[in-house]
Amino acid sequence: MDTEWAVSEIDNFLALTKQVGYPRTGGVVVVGTRNAGSEDDVTAAAQVVEKIFDRVLPNWRATVPTRQGKR
């Protein structure tokens, strides 16, 4: 596997999933955050990252810790 490519893809996923505030428009303020990237872009990047993890860490799905009963 091309390590530079894999790291770049993971970096891209992290950038897309960074939490950012909503822009102010017309004096309306929305409380909360959203992903920096679109839902489609995040989904596509997640699929690539999952394939990288499958290749590099074959058992990653079974060994990822859960948050108190949530997976």
Buried (B, 14 or more C-beta within 10 A) or exposed (E): EEEEEBEEBBEBBEEBBEEEEEEEEEEEEEEEEBBBBEEEBBEBBEEBBEEBBEEEEEEEEEEEEEEEEEE
